[in-house]
Amino acid sequence: MPKLKTKSSAKKRFRFTASGKVKRPQAGKRHGMIKRSNAQIRRLRGTTIMSDPDTKIVKSYMPYNR
């Protein structure tokens, strides 16, 4: 069998935790900050853990990083 390729867009956006969960950057901070509350902007800092159904999709994009 040939080797599987990793999706380049996925390897730039996602990282795996030691237990196999997927970390992703928070969404919703690219533009329109003036209409968001300061509390919401603070909550959207950093990274978060991806949901289980989406984790399954991302792991299919990155076959050798589990």
N, C-alpha and C positions, 0 to 999 in steps of 0.2 A: 504494500500500500504506500502511496506517496504521502509525504508529510502534509499536514494541514496548515494553511496560512492563518495567522492572527490578523484580525481586522485592525488596520493601522489607526483608525479613528477611535476604536475601543481602547487600545493600549495607551493612548494619550489621555483618555478621560477617566479611566477606572483603575483602582488598586484593590488588591485583595488583603483581607485581614488574615491573621494566623489561623483562625477557625474556618476560613473559606467564605466569609461574607464579603460583599462588594461595597467598597467605599466610593462615594461619588461626590462631586461638588454640589453645593446647594443651588437650586434653580431659582430664577426670578430676580436676578440682580444685574442684568445687563443694561437695562434702561428703564426710564419711568420711575426713578427713585423719589422724585418730588411728591408723588402721590402715595407713596408707601409710608407707614408710620415708622418712627425711629425704633420702636420696639421690634417691628417686623424686620427691619434692616439688621438689627443686632442678632435676631434669631437666625437669619440666613447666612451668617458668617461660617466659614470653615467647611467641613464635610459632614456627610450623614451616611447612614447605612441604607442600602437599597432594599426595596421590598422583595419578598421571596419569588414572586412570578417574574419580576424583571431581572433578578439575579440569574435565573435559569437562562434567560435570553443572552445576558452578557457572558456567561460562562461558555455558551456555544460559540461566541465570537472569539474567545481566547482559550483555545483548547489545551494549551500546555502550562497555564498559570493557575491551576487549581490547587 
